[in-house]
Amino acid sequence: MTRRPSSRTAAGTLLFAALASVLVAGCADPSDDPRASASGTPGGGMRYCPGPQEPPIDPSVPCISQDPAQKYAENHAYRQEMEIGEEERAGAQGKADALAEALKGLVGKPVGEVEVRAAAAAALGLEPADVEYRAGTPGKVLKDVVVGGGRGKVCVNGNIDSQGNATAEVAGRTMDGTCLPGLGGH
């Protein structure tokens, strides 16, 4: 007995073939990438920058650094602060003072994230949901807490350290758009 494919199987096979041809046709030719011809490397693409003992390359040719310190700096560039001017810094200093006072008022009290966000938001003129919050040491005494918030590229960040000291400062927003820098690590 010979089994004939059902119309459902035939339709599925045709649909798969049509999809596969569309996907393959949509793939770009690697030589169309403008970086491919600019690098001068076999097969195109990026190349490593020459080391100190190697001859320099054309500065218009893109390359990947081999310097570990530069690689580290590039990898952590998202944590860098945006530049803010002295006028912007001075304009936000009053909020930094208010945040430091608000945090000092919470030291030694059994408060949690909700209360810290509310106090920080009131000092910064923000909504509690707009305050970034990071807690370190859980427990009955508030410590190792960091908060931040702001508008535009200007942020005010405050903290209560492990000894219960509360401080706040004006800072530029990080390159990834947050007030509190990322923790990093791998």
C-alpha positions, 0 to 999 in steps of 0.5 A, spaced: 500 500 500 502 506 497 501 512 502 500 519 498 502 525 502 496 529 504 494 536 502 496 539 509 503 536 508 504 538 501 501 545 503 506 545 509 512 543 504 510 549 499 510 554 505 516 552 508 520 552 501 517 559 500 519 562 507 526 559 506 527 562 499 525 569 502 529 568 508 535 566 503 534 572 498 533 577 504 541 576 506 545 581 504 552 580 501 558 581 506 561 585 501 556 590 501 558 592 508 562 599 507 567 596 512 569 590 508 573 594 503 575 599 508 579 595 512 584 592 507 584 585 511 582 579 507 575 578 506 573 585 509 571 586 516 575 589 522 582 588 524 586 589 530 590 596 531 597 595 530 601 594 537 607 599 539 612 595 535 608 595 528 607 600 523 601 605 523 595 604 519 591 609 515 587 613 521 581 612 516 581 604 517 577 602 523 580 597 527 579 594 534 584 596 540 589 590 543 590 595 549 587 591 555 586 598 559 583 601 553 578 595 552 577 596 559 575 603 558 571 602 552 567 596 556 565 600 562 564 607 558 556 606 559 558 608 566 561 614 565 557 621 567 555 626 561 558 632 562 555 638 566 556 645 566 558 649 573 551 652 572 547 646 572 551 643 577 550 650 582 543 649 580 542 642 582 546 643 589 540 646 593 536 639 591 543 635 593 542 639 600 535 637 601 536 630 599 542 629 604 537 632 609 532 627 608 536 621 608 539 624 615 532 624 617 531 617 616 538 614 619 537 609 624 529 609 623 526 602 621 524 604 614 524 601 607 524 602 600 518 605 600 519 610 605 526 612 602 523 613 595 518 617 598 523 622 602 528 622 596 522 624 591 520 629 596 527 632 596 528 632 589 521 634 586 520 627 583 515 622 583 517 616 588 517 611 581 522 616 578 527 615 584 533 610 582 534 605 589 539 600 591 539 597 597 545 594 600 545 591 607 538 589 609 536 589 616 532 594 621 537 600 621 538 603 614 545 603 611 548 602 605 542 605 601 543 609 594 538 613 591 538 618 585 534 622 580 534 628 576 531 631 570 535 631 563 542 630 564 543 632 571 542 628 577 542 628 584 545 622 588 545 620 595 547 615 600 547 612 607 553 609 608 555 603 613 556 607 618 550 611 617 552 617 614 548 621 609 551 625 603 548 627 596 552 630 590 550 633 583 552 628 578 551 627 570 547 622 568 551 616 566 551 614 558 546 609 559 541 614 561 541 612 569 543 616 575 546 611 579 552 608 575 551 600 574 555 596 578 559 592 573 562 586 574 562 579 570 
